[in-house]
Amino acid sequence: MNLVQAVNSGLKCAMADDEKVVVLGEDVGLDGGVFRACEGLLKQFGPKRVMDTPLAESGIIGVSAGMAVAGLKPVPEIQFSGFLYMALGQLINHVSRIRNRSRGAFTCPVIIRTPYGGGIRALEHHSESMEAIYVHTPGLKVVIPSSPYDAKGLLISAINGNDPVVFMEPSRLYRAIREEVPDGSYTIPLGKAKVVKEGNAVTVISWGSMLQQAKLALKHTDVDVELIDLRTLKPLDVEAIISSVKKTGRCIIVQEAPRTGGLASEIIALINEQALLSLKAPVSRVAGFDTAFPLYKLEDYYLPGTERIINAIEATVNY
């Protein structure tokens, strides 16, 4: 399967396993969603469980919050992550706080699916990587898969839980890679990073589409890199990060998001707190720029590519 097929399969498995799971969003019914991740769901599960909504993101998330508190498990699709900003009031003020506000009397398991990131030559508001906003919001979990297999397992785990999750899917990878994905249901636990490749010279940490860029960079360097895919940004697998950095003594974090205030900054702080004496070089960031995401003519200049990652690896190792 490719990634969009894996997401579709994960939704079908979750909906077949639990009748409380419902899907809603703009064009998810008849059209199957803008990237067709919901294709076939309406036919299989009917209009009471797969619902087209008005073009109103605040309404979609607000209604989902009510559904969740009432006992359903809504999985709203926001067509592009740049449109989710319209619903931040609902997401931050209500979805993320209902458990705390009610002292545990209510939970709000809303699983918000949204494509994010550049690389598809889209228009403004279609290519942002603003995951740090949601990581910074208490009460939310944040998941970003980098492969079809992980996407399905992580999505089913998110739906099976009782917490609100922002599930961000790298649109650049929707149809870019294929791998073996079981047809049946399986889970990958949230909060557990994956060591994609073991190494001893330097730790490279990434997630989403940048993980695939890091894998490409490794093919063009002889440095013995340990590559870690975070998979879940919150909760963060701090143990995996610190263990790897203590082993290699060097670290590079690759994020598509703007440099300032991104998740890389938090990871660097954690390393300074827990592994400073193991470092042989300063921790390096390869990131997007502190600008609005550009239109397609400048997209390749903005996105961190293999050359920038290779340069960071060599500079860190030769520090």
Beta strands, then each sheet from edge to edge (+ up, - down):
strand 1: 21-25
strand 2: 50-52
strand 3: 73-77
strand 4: 111-116
strand 5: 141-143
strand 6: 165-170
strand 7: 194-197
strand 8: 202-206
strand 9: 225-229
strand 10: 232-234
strand 11: 251-258
strand 12: 284-288
sheet 1: 2+ 1+ 3+
sheet 2: 4+ 6+ 5+ 10-
sheet 3: 7+ 9- 8- 11- 12-
end
